Structure formats: structure tokens, C-alpha cells
Amino acid sequence: MHIKLMTTLVLLLPSMLIAVAQSATAGQTEVYFVRHAETMGNLTHSHSKQDDRTLSPEGIRQVEELTRSLEQLNIDYIVVSPKQRALKTILPYLKKHRLTAEIWPELAECCWQKEHRQSSAFDLKRGEKIELTSGMAPWFSFAAGDSHYSYDTRNYSEGILQTLMAADRLKKRFGQSDKTILVVGHYHAGSRLLEILQGMEPVGRYKLSNTSISHLVEQPNGTFDLLNQHR
């Protein structure tokens, strides 16, 4: 019995060592999600295109505070929504540290519709081209392909699909990478992104304040745990 047991252990030992080595080298991805700073649209509840892309005086102050807060984090990669309010929120940090952020159309705001239709969406069409001012262009990049174009997300179901795509892209790009990723996005889409990453149904549980920071840590099964939310 003892000889057979020892023989079995010897035969299994190489595979056991490989499993332990793989477990030890598997990275744990951390994600910090930040909602954009306050806009004139947030302040006045008049969501014109101009108001939604213009930071309020409080929003400008929030950006300054956020820029200081982010210096406490060891960020490896930054991804951001294509909306001007999100780009303006992270731009001072990029300039200060001479970094670039990659624009992901999947992170744009969505899912604000009060009528949540039960129909499913299976495809998204591209919309308008994402334009950057000359002052912004050096600090942002695009992935290859048609990522220079926003998604034409027309209803709640398509918004959920868009956010699922953002979560899937995060996992495929950075899963088990031992990297710290900063994601800059929005209120409705951001709440659902946090839920999807945790393996929860995306219904909008989280009420994200402007420039609030949500910290998630990847688990061995590929989902994330939300550790905390703070200013």
C-alpha cells in the first residue's frame, strides 16, 4: 500500500508543482473606476450638448482634487470614455505625469432610459467620429480598427450590450495581468459596469458621485470584488 501510494505521489508531483507555479504567477488585476467631474448639465439638469461637455466651477475643483488623489495609486494603464466630460476629467493628470489614456467607445454613457425594455440587443452600429481638440490629441490614443467612432446606442438594451462589451474587453485585455487599471466613465454605465464585473445583474445599484473612486480586485474565478467607494 505504502509503495503504491509513494509511486502515485511521485507520478503526480510534476503536475502538482506546475499547478502551484501557475497559481503563484497568476496576476491579480485591480480596477479603479472614476465617474467624471461635475458638468453644467449635472448642475442645471439641462443636458444640452454644450452643458454636458462643460465642467462646472465645482467640477474644475473636483478635477484638481482627483489629480492629487490619483497620485497615491500605482496605475499601469488608463482607459476612458470618449465623452468630453470624461476626457477633461483625466486630462490634467495625464499632462502632469506625461501619460496617455486609451479611448474606449464602450465606456460612453448609456442605460439612462427609464423604460427598461425586456428585448435583447445583439449588435451595435457605429455612430459619429470621436473628435479631439488639438490640446487633447497628444494625451489620448485609440486602439486599431474603427475605435475612432462612437457606438450609436439607441435604447436601454443596446446600452446593456455596450457595457457588457466594456466589461468583456477589460477582462480579456487585463484579466490576471497583475496590473492596476484606471477607468474613467459615467454614472449609469459605470454603475452597471461595476455590477457586471462582480457577476451581478446590471440594474444600477450604485449611486456614483462625481469623481468618486470605486476599487475592485479580481478573484481567481475571473469576477471582481468591490472593496470600497470613496471620494
C-alpha positions as CSV (number, residue, x, y, z in Angstrom):
1,M,0.0,0.0,0.0
2,H,2.7,2.4,1.0
3,I,4.8,1.7,-2.1
4,K,1.8,2.2,-4.4
5,L,0.9,5.5,-2.6
6,M,4.5,6.7,-2.9
7,T,4.6,5.8,-6.6
8,T,1.3,7.6,-7.2
9,L,2.7,10.8,-5.4
10,V,5.9,10.7,-7.5
11,L,3.9,10.4,-10.7
12,L,1.6,13.3,-9.7
13,L,4.3,15.6,-8.3
14,P,5.3,17.3,-11.6
15,S,1.7,18.2,-12.4
16,M,1.2,19.4,-8.8
17,L,4.2,21.6,-9.0
18,I,3.1,23.1,-12.3
19,A,-0.3,23.9,-10.8
20,V,1.3,25.6,-7.8
21,A,3.6,27.6,-10.1
22,Q,0.7,28.7,-12.3
23,S,-1.3,29.7,-9.2
24,A,1.7,31.7,-7.8
25,T,2.3,33.5,-11.1
26,A,-1.3,34.3,-11.9
27,G,-1.7,38.1,-11.5
28,Q,-4.5,39.8,-9.6
29,T,-5.9,42.8,-11.6
30,E,-7.1,45.8,-9.8
31,V,-9.6,48.3,-11.3
32,Y,-10.3,51.8,-10.1
33,F,-13.4,53.3,-11.6
34,V,-13.9,57.1,-11.6
35,R,-17.0,58.9,-12.6
36,H,-16.3,62.2,-14.5
37,A,-16.3,65.6,-12.7
38,E,-19.5,67.7,-12.3
39,T,-20.7,69.4,-15.5
40,M,-23.0,72.3,-16.1
41,G,-25.5,69.7,-17.2
42,N,-25.3,67.9,-13.8
43,L,-25.6,71.3,-12.1
44,T,-28.6,72.7,-14.0
45,H,-30.2,69.4,-15.2
46,S,-30.3,70.9,-18.6
47,H,-28.4,68.3,-20.6
48,S,-27.6,70.1,-23.8
49,K,-24.5,69.0,-25.7
50,Q,-22.7,72.2,-24.5
51,D,-23.7,71.8,-20.9
52,D,-22.7,68.1,-20.8
53,R,-19.2,68.8,-22.1
54,T,-18.6,71.9,-19.9
55,L,-17.2,71.4,-16.4
56,S,-18.9,73.5,-13.6
57,P,-16.7,75.5,-11.2
58,E,-17.2,72.7,-8.7
59,G,-16.2,70.2,-11.4
60,I,-12.9,72.0,-12.0
61,R,-12.2,71.9,-8.3
62,Q,-13.1,68.2,-8.3
63,V,-10.6,67.5,-11.1
64,E,-7.8,69.2,-9.1
65,E,-8.6,67.1,-6.1
66,L,-8.8,63.9,-8.1
67,T,-5.5,64.6,-9.8
68,R,-3.9,64.7,-6.3
69,S,-5.8,61.6,-5.2
70,L,-4.7,59.5,-8.1
71,E,-1.0,60.2,-7.3
72,Q,-1.5,57.8,-4.4
73,L,-2.2,54.9,-6.8
74,N,0.3,52.9,-8.8
75,I,-1.7,53.0,-12.1
76,D,-0.4,50.9,-15.0
77,Y,-3.0,51.7,-17.7
78,I,-5.8,54.3,-18.2
79,V,-8.9,53.8,-20.3
80,V,-11.6,56.5,-20.7
81,S,-15.0,57.2,-22.3
82,P,-14.9,59.2,-25.5
83,K,-17.2,61.9,-24.0
84,Q,-15.6,65.3,-23.4
85,R,-16.6,65.4,-19.7
86,A,-14.6,62.2,-19.1
87,L,-11.6,63.3,-21.2
88,K,-11.5,66.7,-19.4
89,T,-11.6,64.9,-16.0
90,I,-8.4,62.9,-16.6
91,L,-6.6,65.3,-18.9
92,P,-4.8,67.3,-16.1
93,Y,-3.5,64.1,-14.6
94,L,-2.2,62.9,-17.9
95,K,-0.4,66.2,-18.6
96,K,1.1,66.3,-15.1
97,H,2.6,62.9,-15.4
98,R,3.1,62.9,-19.2
99,L,0.9,59.8,-19.8
100,T,-1.6,58.8,-22.4
101,A,-5.1,57.2,-21.9
102,E,-6.8,55.0,-24.4
103,I,-10.3,55.9,-25.5
104,W,-12.8,53.1,-25.4
105,P,-16.2,53.8,-27.1
106,E,-17.7,51.0,-25.0
107,L,-17.3,53.2,-21.9
108,A,-19.6,56.0,-23.1
109,E,-22.7,56.9,-21.0
110,C,-25.8,54.7,-21.6
111,C,-28.7,53.0,-19.8
112,W,-30.3,56.2,-18.6
113,Q,-33.7,55.3,-20.1
114,K,-36.5,54.9,-17.6
115,E,-38.3,52.3,-19.7
116,H,-36.3,49.1,-19.5
117,R,-37.5,47.0,-22.4
118,Q,-37.0,43.3,-22.0
119,S,-35.9,42.8,-25.6
120,S,-32.2,41.8,-26.1
121,A,-29.7,43.5,-28.3
122,F,-27.2,41.5,-30.4
123,D,-25.3,44.2,-32.3
124,L,-24.3,47.8,-32.1
125,K,-23.8,50.2,-35.0
126,R,-21.0,52.8,-35.1
127,G,-22.0,56.4,-34.9
128,E,-20.2,59.7,-35.2
129,K,-16.4,60.1,-35.3
130,I,-14.7,60.9,-32.0
131,E,-13.1,64.3,-32.3
132,L,-10.3,65.6,-30.1
133,T,-9.1,69.2,-29.8
134,S,-5.5,69.9,-30.7
135,G,-4.9,70.3,-26.9
136,M,-6.2,66.9,-26.2
137,A,-4.9,64.9,-29.1
138,P,-1.3,64.2,-27.7
139,W,-2.7,62.8,-24.5
140,F,-5.2,60.2,-25.9
141,S,-4.9,57.2,-28.2
142,F,-7.2,54.8,-30.0
143,A,-6.9,51.1,-30.5
144,A,-6.7,49.8,-34.0
145,G,-9.8,49.4,-36.2
146,D,-12.9,51.5,-36.0
147,S,-12.5,52.6,-32.4
148,H,-12.3,56.2,-33.6
149,Y,-16.1,56.0,-33.8
150,S,-18.7,56.1,-31.0
151,Y,-21.4,53.5,-30.8
152,D,-24.9,54.6,-31.8
153,T,-26.6,53.2,-28.7
154,R,-30.3,54.0,-29.0
155,N,-32.0,52.2,-26.2
156,Y,-31.6,50.5,-22.8
157,S,-31.0,47.1,-24.2
158,E,-28.2,48.3,-26.5
159,G,-26.7,50.2,-23.6
160,I,-26.5,47.0,-21.6
161,L,-24.8,45.3,-24.5
162,Q,-22.4,48.1,-24.8
163,T,-21.5,47.9,-21.1
164,L,-21.1,44.1,-21.4
165,M,-18.7,44.7,-24.2
166,A,-16.7,47.1,-22.0
167,A,-16.5,44.5,-19.2
168,D,-15.5,41.8,-21.6
169,R,-12.8,43.9,-23.1
170,L,-11.4,44.8,-19.6
171,K,-11.3,41.1,-18.7
172,K,-9.7,39.9,-22.0
173,R,-7.2,42.8,-22.1
174,F,-6.2,42.9,-18.4
175,G,-7.5,39.7,-16.7
176,Q,-4.9,38.0,-14.4
177,S,-2.3,40.6,-15.6
178,D,-1.2,41.8,-12.2
179,K,-1.9,45.4,-13.5
180,T,-3.8,48.3,-12.0
181,I,-6.3,49.8,-14.4
182,L,-7.9,53.2,-14.1
183,V,-11.3,53.5,-15.9
184,V,-12.9,56.9,-16.3
185,G,-16.6,56.9,-17.2
186,H,-20.1,57.8,-16.2
187,Y,-23.0,57.5,-13.8
188,H,-25.4,55.0,-15.4
189,A,-23.0,53.0,-17.4
190,G,-20.5,53.0,-14.6
191,S,-22.9,51.5,-12.0
192,R,-23.7,48.7,-14.4
193,L,-20.1,48.1,-15.3
194,L,-19.3,47.6,-11.6
195,E,-22.2,45.1,-11.3
196,I,-21.2,43.1,-14.4
197,L,-17.6,42.9,-13.2
198,Q,-18.8,41.4,-9.9
199,G,-21.0,38.9,-11.8
200,M,-24.2,40.7,-10.7
201,E,-27.3,41.6,-12.8
202,P,-26.8,45.1,-14.1
203,V,-29.7,47.1,-12.7
204,G,-27.9,50.3,-11.4
205,R,-27.5,49.7,-7.7
206,Y,-24.6,52.2,-7.2
207,K,-25.2,55.9,-7.0
208,L,-21.8,57.2,-8.1
209,S,-20.8,60.8,-7.1
210,N,-18.8,62.9,-9.5
211,T,-15.1,62.0,-9.2
212,S,-15.9,59.2,-6.7
213,I,-13.4,56.3,-6.9
214,S,-14.5,52.7,-6.8
215,H,-11.9,50.0,-6.2
216,L,-12.3,46.4,-7.5
217,V,-10.0,43.5,-7.1
218,E,-10.0,40.4,-9.4
219,Q,-10.7,37.0,-7.9
220,P,-9.3,33.6,-9.1
221,N,-12.7,32.9,-10.9
222,G,-12.4,36.0,-13.0
223,T,-15.0,38.1,-11.3
224,F,-14.2,41.1,-9.2
225,D,-14.9,42.1,-5.6
226,L,-15.8,45.7,-4.9
227,L,-13.7,46.7,-1.9
228,N,-14.8,50.3,-1.4
229,Q,-16.1,53.5,-2.8
230,H,-14.6,56.8,-1.7
231,R,-14.1,60.4,-2.7
